[in-house]
Amino acid sequence: MNLKRVRILKKCNEKKGAIVYWMSRDQRVNDNWALMFAQNLAVERKQPLIVIFCLVPYFLNAAIRQYDFMLKGLKEVEHNLKKSNIPFLLLSGEPGRLIPEFIKDIDAGVLVTDFDPLRIKRKWKDNVGENINIPFYEVDAHNIVPCFYVSGKEEFGAYTIRPKIHRLLPEFLEEFPQIKKGKVQECSFKFDNNWESIEKKLKVDNSIPKIDTIKPGEKAALDLLEDFLLSKIKYYDIDRNNPVKDSQSNLSPYFHFGQLSAQRAALNVERMDIPTGMKQGFLEELIVRRELSDNFCLYNPDYDNFNGFRLWAKKTLNEHRQDEREFIYSKVEFENAETHEDLWNAAQNELVITGKIHGYMRMYWAKKILEWSETPEGALETAVYLNDKYQLDGCDPNGYAGCAWAIGGTHDRAWGERPVFGKIRYMNRNGCKRKFDINAYIEKFGNNKLP
Ligand SMILES: Cc1cc2nc3c(=O)[nH]c(=O)nc-3n(C[C@H](O)[C@H](O)[C@H](O)COP(=O)(O)OP(=O)(O)OC[C@H]3O[C@@H](n4cnc5c(N)ncnc54)[C@H](O)[C@@H]3O)c2cc1C
């Protein structure tokens, strides 16, 4: 495999012992560069391979909704690994403490993990790195072009990262190779994961309903991808901004939990025998926009707060701080869909009920939170809070980039000046009316009350 996907987090002398893959962001067995790298090391060194997942009892604002989806996917990972005789261990607690303890207990030789630009994940890795003395590698199994390779700085927007990604795609958008031939050493450790008792230790909000309409796991992800390519991609460009039509792929929860590789999706799209024009829109979102979000979170430590906005955006928002707001709502009022506007309330209801607002309405939803909040800081906090708590694909770089785009002009340019927004791009109800049948949307979600 291309070793540019790998970077070393801790250099140490090599020693004999099992190769441990600490699975975190990329929760799948197929098309997983990090697992492949670990497995290749195990074959080369004739050592056993062990996969571990460390379940923290709470994570940012995620609720039982997201945990439930993730745990079901992880059970499938355990099942699939078993077929290849690779043991899977579910740990429960703080990774910074548990992983070094485990490494010591089994006298492991190498630790491998997958890449994630979020602060909390990097902190965990720092803590682990400080407490082990074996080599520790990180593999970007999430992006097609490795995030730390494509650019060494925060990009201004899609227009600056796009040429860099496109230049490197011929090198990185490659088919996944077979695992190196040879046998991984039989593992003498046997783990019996007690899922039930670990689930009981969760300290998350149990009141947010689980989502039954989106089936978790690697198999379901591949089925949905196939279905999208067969019946929907042709209309993606024309209809994707119409929230009344079901024209998006709905794959984001699978990408978020790493149950599906974006590279797999891109390869399958590339192979399709349809005009290039029908593929481009989807590939732009899947590759350029998604990888731009990872770039934003990797290089901007303030990706989820006002300080992370560009200078021009901070300046214009500061100049409009005192502007009179026609409506001001609290976080709770937003959360309960208690604004004066049926269209916005419908979007919030869609979020709470389905776990996924349509992409176009996500923009409108966050823009109005800016318009109806007392401060831009408060607006961003509300948007991030609701996004992470209710979206099945929340707590994701795409979410932080999306909220920063809507409220702080991140990756966007300055527009005509107007109250409250300053030069941040504005959206309104009439714009929605021109794009789609807002009454049909309101009818669908408007009258639904919180379950
Ligand atoms: C305020 C706001 C909040 C958002 N929150 C999230 C979030 O929490 N999690 C999340 O994954 N996306 C988020 N997005 C980005 C985007 O809206 C969703 O990725 C998309 O709607 C998911 O639906 P889909 O998989 O059907 O998308 P499709 O349109 O089918 O796109 C396919 C894939 O491309 C990527 N993609 C599409 N649009 C974007 C985008 N604008 N930016 C980055 N990547 C994109 C996603 O990985 C998506 O799954 C947010 C956008 C905004 C404006």
The ligand as an ORCA input file, in Angstrom:
! r2SCAN-3c Opt
* xyz 0 1
  C     -24.966     23.484      8.996
  C     -24.491     22.209      8.381
  C     -24.252     21.115      9.180
  C     -23.778     19.922      8.624
  N     -23.553     18.865      9.448
  C     -23.012     17.736      8.964
  C     -22.698     16.657      9.825
  O     -22.865     16.748     11.044
  N     -22.176     15.533      9.272
  C     -21.981     15.405      7.926
  O     -21.503     14.357      7.472
  N     -22.245     16.421      7.087
  C     -22.760     17.579      7.557
  N     -23.042     18.612      6.702
  C     -22.699     18.484      5.271
  C     -23.821     17.920      4.371
  O     -25.001     18.649      4.540
  C     -24.078     16.448      4.640
  O     -22.871     15.734      4.522
  C     -25.051     15.804      3.663
  O     -26.260     16.502      3.633
  C     -25.264     14.366      4.086
  O     -26.234     13.720      3.351
  P     -25.890     12.662      2.220
  O     -24.937     11.645      2.701
  O     -27.204     12.173      1.698
  O     -25.143     13.608      1.195
  P     -24.846     13.497     -0.358
  O     -25.349     14.754     -0.964
  O     -25.329     12.231     -0.921
  O     -23.256     13.592     -0.415
  C     -22.414     12.439     -0.318
  C     -21.350     12.676      0.719
  O     -20.567     13.802      0.388
  C     -20.187     14.509      1.568
  N     -20.775     15.850      1.571
  C     -21.924     16.261      0.994
  N     -22.114     17.580      1.219
  C     -21.068     18.007      1.939
  C     -20.686     19.255      2.491
  N     -21.399     20.362      2.306
  N     -19.547     19.328      3.209
  C     -18.779     18.241      3.387
  N     -19.074     17.029      2.885
  C     -20.212     16.903      2.176
  C     -20.744     13.715      2.745
  O     -19.772     12.818      3.210
  C     -21.905     12.969      2.108
  O     -22.282     11.802      2.797
  C     -23.519     19.833      7.237
  C     -23.752     20.949      6.433
  C     -24.227     22.124      6.985
  C     -24.459     23.315      6.110
*
